[in-house]
């Protein structure tokens, strides 16, 4: 594929923007991890539990379906 200078320049610019987004995502992931750790320490629970709690709360706040009760019932039936 032959690209003219304008296309090459545009692709390079978009690639640099993509790299910036990767760096931003890494920084956000670190911040989110620190936040979950702080909550875990506050509640004296594991960070994995905080992740599940936050996912559940996010679903509830966005108007999602409450799957927790369904999961509880299924788990009880399986036991």
N, C-alpha and C positions, 0 to 999 in steps of 0.2 A: 504494500500500500504506500503510495506516495502522498506525503502531506506537504502543503505549502507552509510558509513560515507563520502565517496567521493561525492556522489550525494547530501547529506545534506549540505555539505560544499559549493558545487557549487551553490545550490539554495540560501543559505544564502548570498553568495557573490553577486549573481544577485539581490536579494532583496535589499541589501544595495546600489547597483548601481541605482536601481529604485528609492529608497528614495532620493538619491543625485540628480537625475533628477527632482524629484518633487520639491525639494528645489530650484534648478536652474530655473525651470519654474516659480515658484512663484516670484523669484527675477527679472526675465525678465519681467513678467507681471507688476510688480511694476514700473520698469524702463520705460516700454512702456506707462503706464498710466501717469507717470510724464512728459514724452515727449509730449504726446497728450495734456496734460493740458498746457504745455508751449506754444505749437502752438495755442491752443484756446485763451490763454491770449494775445498772440501776435496779433492774428487776431480779437480779441474781439468777439469770437463766442463760442458756446457750445462745450464741448468735444465730444458729440455724433456726431456733424457735422464733427469734425476732424476725428473721426473713419470712418465715411462714405467716407470722402475725401480720406483718406489713403487707404481704401479698393479699391476704384475706381482707384486711381493712381497705386496701386499694380497690378490690373488687366490689366491696359493699358500698364504698363512697361513690363509685362510678355507676351505681345502679345495677350491678351484676347480681347474679343468682347466688343465694346462700347454699353452697354445696356442703358446708360443714356438717349440717344435720344429716344429709344424705350419707356422707362418709361415715358418720358415727353409727348410723343405723346399719349400714353394710358391714362395718367392722364388728358390731355386736352380733350380727347374724352369722358371720364367718367364725367367730370364736366358738 
